[in-house]
Amino acid sequence: MLKALSRRACLFGVLALATSGAAFADQPPATGLGQSWPNASDVSSNPNFHAYVFTIGGIQFVQINDANGNVLGAVGSAGGQFITLPMGRFSQLVTTPQQGPAVVTTATPTTAPATVYQDTATTVTATPLSDGTLQLKAAASTCNPEVCSTHIQ
């Protein structure tokens, strides 16, 4: 009887360790879409910005924040289709292949667009404008899948 209890206790201990190890191996999903400092890795390729990626229901959401954590804009994409999310300081100026900016501006670019985020499916660039605003542009990526990782280094 004591031997049977010892075997059960040992088996229980092994199962507990195995399941807890599996739980630790899985990272929690990224959360906090729309927040200044979400629970997600910063995958920006530009030190002046933070880029966060969330995947919900097969849709990839990319959120761009400035260096101080202020949300600037975000897009969702799936299967080459993009949509602008109504969040962020410059959400009215975000463009995608399917949507132009929500407001028309006469401001002109002050520098060339800078890549903020790029993976094999999506590229997001930021362009400072002459009136102090910023235009974010999302597009299908032209990054070679053989050399493109989750973001450009």
C-alpha positions in Angstrom: 0.0 0.0 0.0 2.8 2.4 0.9 4.6 1.5 -2.3 1.5 2.3 -4.3 1.1 5.7 -2.6 4.8 6.5 -3.2 4.4 5.6 -6.9 1.3 7.8 -7.2 3.0 10.7 -5.4 6.0 10.3 -7.7 3.8 10.2 -10.8 1.8 13.2 -9.6 5.1 15.1 -9.0 6.3 14.2 -12.5 3.0 15.3 -14.1 3.0 18.5 -12.1 6.5 19.4 -13.3 5.7 18.4 -16.8 2.6 20.6 -17.1 4.2 23.5 -15.3 7.2 23.4 -17.6 4.8 23.4 -20.6 3.0 26.4 -19.1 6.3 28.3 -18.7 7.4 27.4 -22.2 4.3 29.2 -23.7 4.6 32.9 -23.5 1.4 34.8 -22.7 -0.3 36.4 -25.7 0.4 40.1 -26.3 -2.2 42.3 -24.8 -2.9 46.0 -24.5 -3.7 47.1 -28.0 -4.2 50.9 -27.8 -2.1 51.4 -24.6 1.0 53.4 -24.2 3.1 50.5 -22.9 1.3 47.3 -23.9 2.3 43.8 -22.7 4.0 43.1 -26.0 7.5 43.1 -27.3 8.8 46.3 -29.0 9.6 45.2 -32.5 10.4 48.6 -34.0 13.2 48.9 -36.5 13.6 52.6 -35.6 14.9 53.9 -32.2 12.5 56.9 -32.4 9.4 54.7 -32.3 7.9 51.7 -30.6 6.1 49.1 -32.7 3.9 46.4 -31.2 2.2 43.5 -33.0 -0.9 41.7 -31.8 -2.7 38.8 -33.6 -6.3 38.4 -32.8 -8.6 36.1 -34.8 -6.1 35.8 -37.7 -5.8 39.5 -38.0 -2.4 41.1 -37.4 -2.6 44.5 -35.7 0.5 46.8 -35.7 0.5 49.7 -33.3 3.1 52.5 -33.6 4.0 54.7 -30.5 6.5 57.5 -30.2 9.5 57.2 -28.0 7.5 58.5 -25.0 4.8 55.9 -25.4 2.2 58.1 -27.0 0.0 56.0 -29.4 0.4 57.5 -32.9 -1.7 55.1 -35.0 -2.4 51.5 -35.8 -3.5 49.2 -38.6 -4.9 45.8 -39.0 -4.1 43.4 -41.9 -5.0 40.0 -43.1 -4.4 38.5 -46.5 -3.0 41.7 -48.0 -6.0 43.8 -47.0 -5.4 46.7 -44.5 -7.6 48.8 -42.3 -6.8 51.9 -40.3 -7.8 51.6 -36.6 -9.3 54.7 -35.0 -6.7 55.2 -32.3 -3.7 57.3 -31.8 -2.7 61.0 -32.1 -2.3 60.8 -35.9 -4.9 58.2 -36.8 -6.5 60.6 -39.2 -3.3 60.6 -41.3 -2.7 56.8 -41.5 -2.8 55.4 -45.0 -3.1 51.9 -46.4 -3.4 50.5 -49.9 -7.2 50.4 -49.4 -7.6 53.7 -47.5 -6.2 57.2 -47.9 -5.9 59.5 -44.9 -9.2 60.5 -43.2 -8.3 64.2 -43.4 -6.5 66.0 -46.3 -3.6 68.1 -45.3 -1.5 70.6 -47.1 1.5 69.8 -45.0 4.5 68.5 -46.9 7.1 65.9 -45.9 10.1 67.2 -44.0 12.2 64.1 -44.5 12.0 60.8 -46.4 9.7 58.1 -44.9 11.5 56.0 -42.3 10.7 52.3 -41.9 9.3 51.7 -38.4 8.2 48.1 -38.8 8.6 45.4 -41.4 7.9 41.7 -41.6 7.3 39.4 -44.5 3.7 40.7 -44.9 3.6 44.3 -43.7 5.7 47.4 -43.8 4.9 50.6 -41.8 6.7 53.9 -42.4 6.6 57.2 -40.7 6.9 60.6 -42.4 7.2 63.8 -40.4 5.2 66.6 -42.0 5.8 70.4 -42.1 2.9 71.2 -39.7 4.4 69.0 -36.9 2.1 66.0 -37.7 3.2 62.5 -38.7 1.9 60.3 -41.5 2.0 56.6 -41.0 1.8 54.4 -44.1 1.1 50.7 -44.0 1.6 48.6 -47.1 2.2 45.0 -48.2 5.9 44.2 -47.5 8.4 43.9 -50.3 10.8 42.3 -47.8 12.4 39.1 -49.1 11.1 36.3 -46.8 14.5 34.6 -46.9 16.2 37.5 -45.1 13.3 39.4 -43.5 12.6 38.4 -39.9 9.9 39.9 -37.6 11.5 43.3 -38.0 14.4 44.9 -39.8 17.5 45.4 -37.7 
